Amino acid sequence: MKRFKDNFKTRYYFAHEFLVVCPKCSSKAKVLPSVPWSSKRLFSTKRRLICTHCGFYKEQKPNRVIQMYGDRDWVFGLPLFYTICVKDGTLYAYNDEHLDYLKQFISAKLRTRDYSNSYSYSNRSQISRLPKWVKLAKNRNNLLKAIEKFEKK
């Protein structure tokens, strides 16, 4: 039986890299910090948009945050590459690591959440913020099939 234990990772944990749809060629592009990643410098780091398919490049100054939620990256406002639409709603992931984390949660038949001295039973974790339809067992197969399609791309 697959198990998943919520380790209180927030959406900021995955915000070091965004995989987006390139505005020039519609391929997968990356939004990366221009210096080594530090969560303490989340909003003060210059970001770069790089497409390895067509060579598109754009840089954005620090402290320019368009939106922090939804299906777009926080800096350029481009649609996320991993936007998974199923009949119940839309699920998105910032990057491969985030997609893998969601896949582990969705595929687990037993999901646990322990008390943490730092976070208590925090509602800030990525898993606690997922919509209810993502957490339901009846949607597990549809979501896993949709995630597998993206992994094949």
C-alpha positions in Angstrom: 0.0 0.0 0.0 1.4 3.4 -1.0 1.6 5.9 1.8 2.0 9.7 1.7 3.0 11.7 4.7 2.4 15.5 4.5 5.8 17.2 5.2 4.3 20.7 5.3 5.9 21.9 2.1 4.2 25.1 0.9 3.8 26.5 -2.6 6.9 28.6 -2.0 9.0 25.5 -1.6 8.4 24.8 -5.3 8.7 28.4 -6.6 12.4 28.2 -7.4 11.5 27.2 -11.0 8.4 27.6 -13.1 7.8 25.6 -16.3 5.7 27.8 -18.6 4.4 27.9 -22.1 6.8 29.9 -24.3 5.1 33.1 -25.6 7.0 32.7 -28.9 6.8 29.0 -29.8 4.4 27.5 -27.3 7.0 24.9 -26.1 8.1 24.3 -22.6 10.2 27.2 -21.2 11.7 27.8 -17.8 11.5 30.8 -15.4 14.6 30.6 -13.2 16.2 32.9 -10.7 19.4 34.6 -12.0 21.3 33.7 -8.8 21.3 30.5 -6.6 17.9 29.9 -5.1 17.1 31.0 -1.6 13.6 31.1 -0.2 14.6 34.1 1.9 15.1 36.0 -1.4 11.9 34.8 -3.1 10.8 38.2 -4.2 14.1 40.1 -4.5 15.8 37.8 -7.1 15.9 38.7 -10.7 14.2 36.0 -12.9 14.9 34.8 -16.4 12.6 33.3 -18.9 14.5 30.8 -21.2 13.1 28.6 -23.9 15.5 25.9 -25.1 13.4 25.1 -28.1 13.4 28.5 -29.9 16.0 30.4 -27.8 13.6 33.1 -26.5 15.0 35.0 -23.5 13.6 37.6 -21.2 14.7 39.0 -17.9 12.6 40.6 -15.2 13.6 43.0 -12.4 13.2 41.9 -8.8 10.1 42.8 -6.8 7.9 42.4 -9.9 5.3 39.9 -8.9 2.2 39.7 -11.0 0.2 37.1 -9.1 1.0 34.4 -6.7 -1.8 32.0 -7.2 -3.5 30.3 -10.1 -2.3 28.7 -13.2 0.4 31.3 -14.2 4.0 32.0 -13.1 4.4 34.7 -10.6 6.8 36.9 -12.5 5.9 37.0 -16.2 2.3 35.9 -15.9 2.7 33.2 -18.5 0.5 30.0 -18.3 2.1 27.1 -16.5 3.1 24.2 -18.8 1.7 21.6 -16.3 -1.9 22.6 -16.3 -4.0 19.5 -16.0 -7.7 19.8 -16.9 -10.1 17.1 -15.9 -13.9 17.1 -15.6 -13.9 18.2 -12.0 -11.5 21.1 -12.4 -7.9 22.2 -13.1 -4.8 21.1 -11.3 -1.4 22.8 -12.0 2.2 22.2 -11.0 5.0 24.7 -11.1 7.7 22.3 -12.2 8.7 18.6 -12.4 9.4 18.4 -8.7 6.0 19.8 -7.9 4.3 17.5 -10.3 6.0 14.5 -8.8 5.0 15.6 -5.3 1.4 15.9 -6.4 1.6 12.5 -8.1 2.9 10.9 -4.9 0.0 12.4 -2.9 -2.7 11.4 -5.5 -1.5 7.9 -6.0 -1.2 7.2 -2.2 -4.0 5.1 -0.7 -3.0 6.1 2.8 -2.4 9.8 3.5 -1.2 11.0 6.9 -0.4 14.3 8.6 1.4 14.5 11.8 1.7 17.2 14.4 4.8 19.4 14.0 6.2 21.7 16.7 7.0 24.3 14.0 3.7 24.2 12.1 1.3 22.4 14.5 -1.5 21.1 12.2 -0.8 23.9 9.7 -3.2 24.8 6.9 -0.3 26.3 5.0 1.0 23.2 3.4 0.5 22.5 -0.3 -1.5 19.4 0.4 -3.9 21.1 2.8 -4.6 23.7 0.2 -5.6 21.3 -2.6 -9.2 21.3 -3.7 -11.4 18.6 -2.2 -11.9 16.9 -5.6 -8.2 16.3 -5.9 -8.2 14.5 -2.5 -11.1 12.2 -3.3 -10.3 8.6 -4.1 -12.8 8.4 -6.9 -10.8 11.0 -8.9 -7.5 9.2 -8.4 -7.3 7.3 -11.7 -8.4 10.2 -13.9 -5.8 12.5 -12.3 -3.0 9.9 -12.6 -3.8 9.3 -16.3 -3.7 13.1 -16.9 -0.4 13.4 -15.1 1.1 10.5 -17.1 0.2 12.3 -20.4 2.3 15.2 -19.3 5.2 13.0 -18.3 5.2 11.5 -21.8 5.6 14.9 -23.4 
